[in-house]
Amino acid sequence: MSHTHDITIPEKSPRKVGIVESDKRNKTRTVAINFSVKHAKYGKYLKKKTVLHVHDEANQSKAGDRVEIAECRPISKTKSWVVLRVVESAARLD
């Protein structure tokens, strides 16, 4: 079992901001990055999203949170991104 707490993030690695869709797994989050793209022929803007599996070592983010993520070395088959920080917490109904 490899230790992932020694992940180094290069200074120039891509960073994105997305919303946590799922926090069901331990140390893993599913983050959706929403964007619009213009249709080539009809000019209509279409909503699209990229879904990434992101490593969250401290389990600090919850579903609905807006998080900043950065690309890093592959951690598993599907995870090559890590959570840098929680930009905005989701409104909780407590």
N, C-alpha and C positions, 0 to 999 in steps of 0.2 A: 504494500500500500504506500503510495507516494504522499509526501506531505505537501499540501498546496498553500501553506501559510507563507512560503517564501517566494511568492509570485512577484516578479518584477515587471513593471509596466513601463515600456519605453516612452520617452518624453514626446515623441512624435506619433505615437499610436493613435488611431482614430478614436474619437469620443462621440457619443451620442446621448440624447436624452429620450427616455421612453417611459411608459407606464407599466407597472408590474401587473400582469394578468393573473398569475398563479404563484402562490407561495406554499403549495402543498408539500413540496419535497425539501429535505434537509439540505441547507447550503446551496440550493439551486432555485432560481427564479425564472419565470417565463416573462420576458419583457417585450411589449409590442411598441414598435416605432411607426406612428401613423404619418402618412404623407399624401400629397395630391399629385397626380400626373395628368397632363393634358393629352387627350386622345388625338392621335396623329391626323386622322381624317375629319372627325366631327368637331373637334375643338372643345368638347365637354371635359370638365375636370372630374376625374375619377378618384375616389378615396381608396387608398391601398395601405397595407401595413406589412412590415417585416417583423417576424417573430423570432426572437433569439433566446437561447438558453444561457443564463448568466450565473456566474459563481458569486455567492454571497456568503463569505466565510463566517461572519458574525450573526447571520440570520437577522439583520437589522431592518430589512425592508418588508413591507406587508403588501397585500393585494390592494391595488388602487394608488399606491405611492408613485410619485414621479421621481425617477432615479437617473443619475448620470452614470454611464457605463463606458468602459474602455476596452479595446481589443488587447489580448495578451496571447501568450503561448497556449496551445491546446491543453486543456485540463482533463477533458474526457473526449469521447467520440463526438459529442454535440456541443460541448462548452468551450468557447474561445474568447469569452468576454467576462469581465469582472465588474461588480458594483463599486464605484468610487465613493458616491455619497447619495444620500436621500435629499433631493432638491426640495420636494414638497410632500408632506404626509397627507394621506387621504383623510377626508372628513370622517370621523368615527361616530357611530350612533351609540354612544355609551350612556 
